[in-house]
């Protein structure tokens, strides 16, 4: 199972994303893909980027980055973190990245190049273990079926999607992206159509939704994706009425 998803700057969907299983690595840089290139490589076609500028390695639940350039510092930003970021100095190897979503930014001869890395997998200790979640046996952790963090923006988007049906209208039409944006703006002033849509797409990846058949035919892909998300969330109680508190900036009861 993959644990890291690398999203190029101009990605148009899953076909252009690169998935890494634990232990796999990906290089990035000016070097083109093809014969002689590493099996996993993200080309950054800019004259100001080294041929092999860096390396990303997936672990079970997080990832590391190595800066293989001689002079440039890289920055890994948390898009949800109000400026939270880490710096990766030239030559630094295997710097751990703690963010679930990250934007890697490289300076390149006056330009800033970027790509995203998603780490949607979360593992948790099994609370039913004989001696509690950490019994010192080294037993393998239990991977949750639906690893959702209720403090993240994507959970607010999911709650807003589910709100009409949780308010007692089980067959209510789902809110549009514009309606979700308006609903969240009091607690998320920077919310916009693109950022809400990004979170819908990320939820589909995180919850491992299968692509609806109409997507292959250019049909109503977004509506099908939203319907699938809400159906899954309500069927397995991933969101309940108490969780709607996040839409007002409060913690769920």
HELIX and SHEET records of a PDB file:
HELIX    1   1 UNK A   14  UNK A   16  5                                   3    
HELIX    2   2 UNK A  153  UNK A  166  1                                  14    
HELIX    3   3 UNK A  177  UNK A  184  1                                   8    
HELIX    4   4 UNK A  193  UNK A  206  1                                  14    
HELIX    5   5 UNK A  213  UNK A  216  1                                   4    
HELIX    6   6 UNK A  221  UNK A  235  1                                  15    
HELIX    7   7 UNK A  241  UNK A  248  5                                   8    
SHEET    1   A 6 UNK A  18  UNK A  21  0                                        
SHEET    2   A 6 UNK A   2  UNK A   7 -1                                        
SHEET    3   A 6 UNK A 111  UNK A 118 -1                                        
SHEET    4   A 6 UNK A 101  UNK A 108 -1                                        
SHEET    5   A 6 UNK A  74  UNK A  77 -1                                        
SHEET    6   A 6 UNK A  85  UNK A  88 -1                                        
SHEET    1   B 5 UNK A  41  UNK A  43  0                                        
SHEET    2   B 5 UNK A  25  UNK A  29  1                                        
SHEET    3   B 5 UNK A  54  UNK A  58 -1                                        
SHEET    4   B 5 UNK A  63  UNK A  67 -1                                        
SHEET    5   B 5 UNK A  95  UNK A  97 -1                                        
SHEET    1   C 2 UNK A 123  UNK A 124  0                                        
SHEET    2   C 2 UNK A 142  UNK A 143 -1                                        
END                                                                             
